[in-house]
Structures are given as structure tokens and as C-alpha cells.
């Protein structure tokens, strides 16, 4: 009778330990202890368990229970972390930040082929120098230095040229501006120096301007840029000759 009571106490102690292991999710136990607990649970008869035949079947296949325990242990730390932090104020935000991208990648497939780049409208450039004008400028003498006006409007069809005279036998004079209209050479260029302040700086320059304006006014209805430049050069030479003649007369 005494031996039976002692064995009864041992069984109760084992069951109590088993209950503590099962109910306490934060408790960590070695795998061998869990296997022993499984064997004890399989031998016990609970009303909510299957029949005795199913219990015997479970005993013949212990590896299945081991795999279930292992699968349970893999996700248990995550479950414990969720339970411990579920009452914190920023818990939902933390869950969304941690698992949101992964869940979106698994549950949605929003791959989209990028659209082709928008074709830009081809804008016609009006600042390109026509071939006729380029050829004429290329054939000019070395003493004539011609370049496009840096203040040229990008959308203008006409072209403004800045022309300089670089001759070692002539004095340095201010450049002139030639306006080349759209449709040149059908339309003649224009060169107006009456409003040029640089040619008002001295009597010598004013005389060059006067001679040059008179020479331009004598031209026919159609003339070229080369003709204007030659008339400008001749006006400078003529004014220089007049100045030399005045000096000799005195």
C-alpha cells in the first residue's frame, strides 16, 4: 500500500512538471525532455484525444511528432516576441514596417514594364547659318574677321554679323554690324552706322561713317555682304588718304 502511494506521488510530480512545461511558453527545454513529455502524453487517456487505436498509431510513428515539435519551436520565438510587445503603442507600426514589404512581395505582383521615353518634338533651329552665307564668309580675304553676334535671338530667322577690319596698313576702326535677312541673297543685307556711337568718338571716325554711308546709298537694289565690306574698307582708305593730304597741305 505504501509503495503504491509513493509511485502515485511520483506520477503526480511528473504530471505537474509536464503541465508546467506545456503551459509556460517562455520556458526553454532540451529536445530530449520534450520527447519524453510527448511519450507521456501519448500514453494518457484524455476525452478530447482520439481513440486508443490512434494513440497506438502515433506511438509507431514517433518521427512525425518530432517534426511537429521542431516546426513548433522554429516559430515560437516570433510568437513570444509578438505576445510580449502586443500592448505597446507603436506595435502595429513596427509590424507593418517589418513584415509589410515581405507580405506585399509575396501577395502582390505589380511588375510593370516601364513606358518608353517621351519623344521630344524636333525644334527647327533658325540660328543655323545658310550654306550660301557660309561659303561667302569662307571666301573673304584674311583681313575681314566675321562672326555671329553673341546677342543673336535664338528664334530669329535673320542673322546679325559682327565684322572687323584687320589690316596692318590701316588704323584700327570700330566694327560694323550687318543684318542678313531671311532669304539672303534674294534679299540684300543691311548695314546702318548712323546710330553707332563708336563712330562719333572723333572727327576721323565720323568722316569714315559719312563716306561709308554715301557709298552704301549709291549701291543698286541687290548687293552682297562682300560688297559692303569692300565699301567699308575703301571708306577707311579714302578717309586716311584725305587726312594725309591735309597734313601735307599744312
One Martini backbone bead per residue (centre of mass of N, CA, C, O) as a GRO file, in nm:
protein
  250
    1UNK     BB    1   0.056   0.063  -0.020
    2UNK     BB    2   0.305   0.251   0.003
    3UNK     BB    3   0.417   0.209  -0.286
    4UNK     BB    4   0.171   0.322  -0.434
    5UNK     BB    5   0.185   0.610  -0.315
    6UNK     BB    6   0.470   0.681  -0.421
    7UNK     BB    7   0.406   0.645  -0.720
    8UNK     BB    8   0.183   0.851  -0.724
    9UNK     BB    9   0.366   1.095  -0.657
   10UNK     BB   10   0.550   1.070  -0.898
   11UNK     BB   11   0.331   1.109  -1.113
   12UNK     BB   12   0.237   1.385  -1.013
   13UNK     BB   13   0.510   1.525  -1.052
   14UNK     BB   14   0.533   1.475  -1.355
   15UNK     BB   15   0.271   1.615  -1.435
   16UNK     BB   16   0.343   1.889  -1.322
   17UNK     BB   17   0.590   1.935  -1.501
   18UNK     BB   18   0.441   1.902  -1.766
   19UNK     BB   19   0.246   2.140  -1.725
   20UNK     BB   20   0.463   2.360  -1.709
   21UNK     BB   21   0.583   2.315  -1.992
   22UNK     BB   22   0.320   2.363  -2.157
   23UNK     BB   23   0.226   2.649  -2.037
   24UNK     BB   24   0.523   2.756  -2.057
   25UNK     BB   25   0.648   2.941  -2.326
   26UNK     BB   26   0.929   3.062  -2.195
   27UNK     BB   27   1.029   2.785  -2.168
   28UNK     BB   28   1.334   2.597  -2.184
   29UNK     BB   29   1.398   2.284  -2.354
   30UNK     BB   30   1.506   2.002  -2.429
   31UNK     BB   31   1.441   1.758  -2.658
   32UNK     BB   32   1.428   1.513  -2.467
   33UNK     BB   33   1.206   1.620  -2.281
   34UNK     BB   34   0.988   1.649  -2.501
   35UNK     BB   35   0.979   1.349  -2.577
   36UNK     BB   36   0.885   1.247  -2.303
   37UNK     BB   37   0.624   1.410  -2.297
   38UNK     BB   38   0.501   1.280  -2.542
   39UNK     BB   39   0.487   0.991  -2.433
   40UNK     BB   40   0.302   1.057  -2.195
   41UNK     BB   41   0.063   1.177  -2.360
   42UNK     BB   42   0.006   0.917  -2.527
   43UNK     BB   43  -0.073   0.736  -2.268
   44UNK     BB   44  -0.288   0.919  -2.213
   45UNK     BB   45  -0.638   0.970  -2.125
   46UNK     BB   46  -0.844   1.171  -2.322
   47UNK     BB   47  -1.140   1.295  -2.430
   48UNK     BB   48  -1.009   1.479  -2.675
   49UNK     BB   49  -0.893   1.240  -2.784
   50UNK     BB   50  -0.838   0.985  -2.935
   51UNK     BB   51  -0.828   0.684  -2.973
   52UNK     BB   52  -0.634   0.412  -2.904
   53UNK     BB   53  -0.549   0.360  -3.197
   54UNK     BB   54  -0.426   0.640  -3.252
   55UNK     BB   55  -0.214   0.621  -3.027
   56UNK     BB   56  -0.063   0.376  -3.145
   57UNK     BB   57   0.010   0.509  -3.414
   58UNK     BB   58   0.187   0.730  -3.286
   59UNK     BB   59   0.400   0.534  -3.161
   60UNK     BB   60   0.498   0.415  -3.448
   61UNK     BB   61   0.534   0.752  -3.522
   62UNK     BB   62   0.762   0.961  -3.382
   63UNK     BB   63   0.871   1.150  -3.611
   64UNK     BB   64   0.621   1.328  -3.649
   65UNK     BB   65   0.630   1.465  -3.369
   66UNK     BB   66   0.913   1.585  -3.398
   67UNK     BB   67   0.853   1.770  -3.639
   68UNK     BB   68   0.631   1.934  -3.495
   69UNK     BB   69   0.812   2.045  -3.270
   70UNK     BB   70   1.016   2.182  -3.454
   71UNK     BB   71   0.812   2.369  -3.594
   72UNK     BB   72   0.723   2.506  -3.333
   73UNK     BB   73   1.010   2.617  -3.247
   74UNK     BB   74   1.067   2.809  -3.483
   75UNK     BB   75   0.807   3.016  -3.416
   76UNK     BB   76   0.816   3.083  -3.107
   77UNK     BB   77   0.984   3.349  -3.081
   78UNK     BB   78   0.786   3.519  -3.245
   79UNK     BB   79   0.539   3.479  -3.062
   80UNK     BB   80   0.668   3.594  -2.806
   81UNK     BB   81   0.722   3.879  -2.919
   82UNK     BB   82   0.428   3.949  -2.975
   83UNK     BB   83   0.315   3.910  -2.686
   84UNK     BB   84   0.517   4.120  -2.542
   85UNK     BB   85   0.433   4.372  -2.770
   86UNK     BB   86   0.114   4.417  -2.816
   87UNK     BB   87   0.076   4.677  -2.601
   88UNK     BB   88   0.222   4.865  -2.765
   89UNK     BB   89   0.179   5.160  -2.941
   90UNK     BB   90   0.395   5.071  -3.197
   91UNK     BB   91   0.326   4.782  -3.305
   92UNK     BB   92   0.190   4.817  -3.584
   93UNK     BB   93   0.422   4.972  -3.715
   94UNK     BB   94   0.636   4.750  -3.680
   95UNK     BB   95   0.493   4.532  -3.843
   96UNK     BB   96   0.471   4.690  -4.108
   97UNK     BB   97   0.778   4.745  -4.142
   98UNK     BB   98   0.871   4.439  -4.133
   99UNK     BB   99   0.625   4.276  -4.312
  100UNK     BB  100   0.515   4.441  -4.550
  101UNK     BB  101   0.713   4.392  -4.791
  102UNK     BB  102   0.693   4.080  -4.790
  103UNK     BB  103   0.385   4.055  -4.831
  104UNK     BB  104   0.370   4.220  -5.092
  105UNK     BB  105   0.561   4.032  -5.257
  106UNK     BB  106   0.380   3.768  -5.220
  107UNK     BB  107   0.071   3.889  -5.289
  108UNK     BB  108   0.203   4.064  -5.515
  109UNK     BB  109   0.208   4.168  -5.885
  110UNK     BB  110   0.348   4.484  -5.998
  111UNK     BB  111   0.469   4.444  -6.268
  112UNK     BB  112   0.610   4.703  -6.482
  113UNK     BB  113   0.648   4.832  -6.780
  114UNK     BB  114   0.823   5.070  -6.896
  115UNK     BB  115   0.786   5.349  -7.046
  116UNK     BB  116   0.860   5.518  -7.300
  117UNK     BB  117   1.011   5.776  -7.397
  118UNK     BB  118   0.954   6.088  -7.468
  119UNK     BB  119   0.916   6.253  -7.753
  120UNK     BB  120   1.080   6.504  -7.886
  121UNK     BB  121   1.041   6.783  -8.036
  122UNK     BB  122   1.149   6.900  -8.332
  123UNK     BB  123   1.348   7.178  -8.343
  124UNK     BB  124   1.392   7.437  -8.536
  125UNK     BB  125   1.682   7.592  -8.642
  126UNK     BB  126   1.745   7.947  -8.703
  127UNK     BB  127   2.075   7.981  -8.645
  128UNK     BB  128   2.161   7.867  -8.897
  129UNK     BB  129   2.389   7.889  -9.138
  130UNK     BB  130   2.386   7.923  -9.447
  131UNK     BB  131   2.560   7.805  -9.713
  132UNK     BB  132   2.594   8.068  -9.867
  133UNK     BB  133   2.714   8.231  -9.629
  134UNK     BB  134   2.951   8.047  -9.563
  135UNK     BB  135   3.092   8.066  -9.838
  136UNK     BB  136   3.136   8.373  -9.838
  137UNK     BB  137   3.303   8.391  -9.574
  138UNK     BB  138   3.531   8.190  -9.667
  139UNK     BB  139   3.615   8.393  -9.924
  140UNK     BB  140   3.739   8.592  -9.760
  141UNK     BB  141   3.958   8.789  -9.654
  142UNK     BB  142   4.176   8.803  -9.387
  143UNK     BB  143   4.096   9.103  -9.292
  144UNK     BB  144   3.819   8.967  -9.248
  145UNK     BB  145   3.617   8.956  -8.949
  146UNK     BB  146   3.365   8.708  -8.890
  147UNK     BB  147   3.073   8.705  -8.670
  148UNK     BB  148   2.841   8.619  -8.457
  149UNK     BB  149   2.612   8.747  -8.266
  150UNK     BB  150   2.574   8.690  -7.924
  151UNK     BB  151   2.270   8.841  -7.932
  152UNK     BB  152   2.127   8.630  -8.076
  153UNK     BB  153   1.825   8.518  -8.148
  154UNK     BB  154   1.708   8.195  -8.141
  155UNK     BB  155   1.420   8.259  -8.319
  156UNK     BB  156   1.570   8.381  -8.554
  157UNK     BB  157   1.610   8.402  -8.909
  158UNK     BB  158   1.802   8.607  -8.876
  159UNK     BB  159   2.135   8.767  -8.914
  160UNK     BB  160   2.406   8.875  -8.707
  161UNK     BB  161   2.700   9.059  -8.790
  162UNK     BB  162   3.045   9.085  -8.698
  163UNK     BB  163   3.278   9.327  -8.830
  164UNK     BB  164   3.633   9.326  -8.905
  165UNK     BB  165   3.937   9.521  -8.948
  166UNK     BB  166   4.259   9.356  -9.043
  167UNK     BB  167   4.508   9.598  -9.108
  168UNK     BB  168   4.837   9.708  -9.107
  169UNK     BB  169   4.777   9.973  -9.306
  170UNK     BB  170   4.547  10.030  -9.096
  171UNK     BB  171   4.350  10.155  -8.881
  172UNK     BB  172   4.170  10.124  -8.600
  173UNK     BB  173   3.831  10.021  -8.614
  174UNK     BB  174   3.521   9.987  -8.572
  175UNK     BB  175   3.281   9.782  -8.594
  176UNK     BB  176   3.031   9.620  -8.786
  177UNK     BB  177   2.681   9.574  -8.861
  178UNK     BB  178   2.512   9.294  -9.017
  179UNK     BB  179   2.202   9.241  -9.175
  180UNK     BB  180   2.061   8.917  -9.240
  181UNK     BB  181   1.813   8.810  -9.410
  182UNK     BB  182   1.564   8.613  -9.493
  183UNK     BB  183   1.674   8.498  -9.819
  184UNK     BB  184   1.953   8.503  -9.865
  185UNK     BB  185   2.030   8.684 -10.167
  186UNK     BB  186   1.748   8.804 -10.246
  187UNK     BB  187   1.810   8.973  -9.997
  188UNK     BB  188   1.954   9.239  -9.877
  189UNK     BB  189   2.167   9.372  -9.680
  190UNK     BB  190   2.233   9.555  -9.368
  191UNK     BB  191   2.404   9.884  -9.297
  192UNK     BB  192   2.398  10.080  -8.996
  193UNK     BB  193   2.596  10.381  -8.869
  194UNK     BB  194   2.445  10.636  -8.753
  195UNK     BB  195   2.400  10.503  -8.443
  196UNK     BB  196   2.703  10.485  -8.393
  197UNK     BB  197   2.901  10.582  -8.126
  198UNK     BB  198   3.192  10.506  -8.212
  199UNK     BB  199   3.177  10.704  -8.478
  200UNK     BB  200   3.160  10.973  -8.264
  201UNK     BB  201   3.455  11.012  -8.124
  202UNK     BB  202   3.568  11.134  -8.407
  203UNK     BB  203   3.638  11.292  -8.700
  204UNK     BB  204   3.752  11.046  -8.844
  205UNK     BB  205   3.507  10.852  -8.792
  206UNK     BB  206   3.289  11.037  -8.912
  207UNK     BB  207   3.407  11.031  -9.200
  208UNK     BB  208   3.378  10.728  -9.244
  209UNK     BB  209   3.071  10.716  -9.208
  210UNK     BB  210   2.997  10.909  -9.435
  211UNK     BB  211   3.135  10.762  -9.671
  212UNK     BB  212   2.991  10.489  -9.630
  213UNK     BB  213   2.695  10.584  -9.661
  214UNK     BB  214   2.727  10.698  -9.950
  215UNK     BB  215   2.817  10.427 -10.077
  216UNK     BB  216   2.559  10.259 -10.007
  217UNK     BB  217   2.347  10.448 -10.154
  218UNK     BB  218   2.477  10.373 -10.453
  219UNK     BB  219   2.359  10.115 -10.461
  220UNK     BB  220   2.190   9.872 -10.559
  221UNK     BB  221   1.931   9.660 -10.479
  222UNK     BB  222   2.156   9.427 -10.519
  223UNK     BB  223   2.366   9.286 -10.263
  224UNK     BB  224   2.649   9.203 -10.072
  225UNK     BB  225   2.868   9.152  -9.816
  226UNK     BB  226   3.127   9.200  -9.975
  227UNK     BB  227   3.055   9.484 -10.072
  228UNK     BB  228   3.037   9.617  -9.794
  229UNK     BB  229   3.329   9.560  -9.703
  230UNK     BB  230   3.468   9.710  -9.936
  231UNK     BB  231   3.339   9.986  -9.878
  232UNK     BB  232   3.454  10.012  -9.598
  233UNK     BB  233   3.752  10.000  -9.674
  234UNK     BB  234   3.747  10.241  -9.873
  235UNK     BB  235   3.663  10.451  -9.660
  236UNK     BB  236   3.916  10.429  -9.490
  237UNK     BB  237   4.125  10.495  -9.712
  238UNK     BB  238   4.008  10.766  -9.799
  239UNK     BB  239   4.033  10.907  -9.522
  240UNK     BB  240   4.339  10.870  -9.496
  241UNK     BB  241   4.413  11.029  -9.751
  242UNK     BB  242   4.290  11.296  -9.659
  243UNK     BB  243   4.465  11.330  -9.407
  244UNK     BB  244   4.738  11.336  -9.557
  245UNK     BB  245   4.672  11.579  -9.737
  246UNK     BB  246   4.636  11.782  -9.503
  247UNK     BB  247   4.920  11.759  -9.387
  248UNK     BB  248   5.075  11.850  -9.647
  249UNK     BB  249   4.939  12.133  -9.674
  250UNK     BB  250   5.074  12.229  -9.392
   0.00000   0.00000   0.00000
